[in-house]
Amino acid sequence: MQHGRVYGLGAQAQAYEGMTFCTASIFASSSHDSLQAQQISALQAELEQVRKSQADWQAQLQAQVQMQM
């Protein structure tokens, strides 16, 4: 990552450089959080499908057991 550097301004240049770094860090963190949120949503949807399949399987199994009685 490149930092903006302004020569000859002393403390102002350091403040600018720090602000640029902080802004980039916040953006990167936000992008990372967004990606994690998308991954969590996808995993939750997959888990819901697994639960539905499991419930369907259990219902079929119960139906077969009742037919045998």
C-alpha positions in Angstrom: 0.0 0.0 0.0 1.4 3.4 -0.9 1.1 6.3 1.5 0.7 9.9 0.3 3.8 11.9 1.5 3.9 15.6 1.4 7.4 17.1 2.0 8.0 20.3 3.8 4.8 20.4 5.8 6.0 18.7 9.0 3.0 17.7 11.2 0.5 18.4 8.5 2.1 15.9 6.2 2.1 13.3 9.0 -1.5 13.9 9.7 -2.3 13.6 6.0 -0.3 10.3 5.8 -2.1 8.9 8.9 -5.5 9.9 7.6 -4.8 8.2 4.2 -3.7 5.0 6.0 -6.7 5.0 8.4 -9.1 5.6 5.5 -7.6 2.7 3.5 -7.7 0.4 6.6 -11.3 1.2 7.3 -12.2 0.5 3.6 -10.3 -2.8 3.7 -11.9 -3.8 7.0 -15.3 -2.9 5.6 -14.7 -5.0 2.5 -13.5 -7.9 4.6 -16.6 -7.6 6.9 -18.9 -7.5 3.8 -17.2 -10.6 2.4 -17.6 -12.4 5.7 -21.3 -11.4 5.9 -21.8 -12.9 2.4 -20.1 -16.1 3.4 -22.1 -16.3 6.6 -25.4 -15.8 4.6 -24.4 -18.5 2.1 -23.5 -20.9 4.9 -26.8 -20.2 6.7 -28.7 -20.9 3.5 -26.8 -24.1 3.0 -27.5 -25.1 6.6 -31.2 -24.4 6.1 -31.2 -26.7 3.0 -29.5 -29.5 5.0 -32.1 -29.1 7.8 -34.9 -29.3 5.3 -33.4 -32.4 3.7 -33.0 -34.0 7.1 -36.6 -33.3 8.1 -37.8 -34.8 4.7 -35.6 -37.8 5.3 -37.0 -38.3 8.9 -40.6 -38.0 7.6 -39.9 -40.6 5.0 -38.3 -42.9 7.6 -41.3 -42.5 9.9 -43.7 -43.3 7.1 -41.8 -46.5 6.3 -41.8 -47.5 9.9 -45.5 -47.0 10.2 -46.2 -49.0 7.1 -44.3 -51.9 8.5 -46.4 -51.9 11.7 
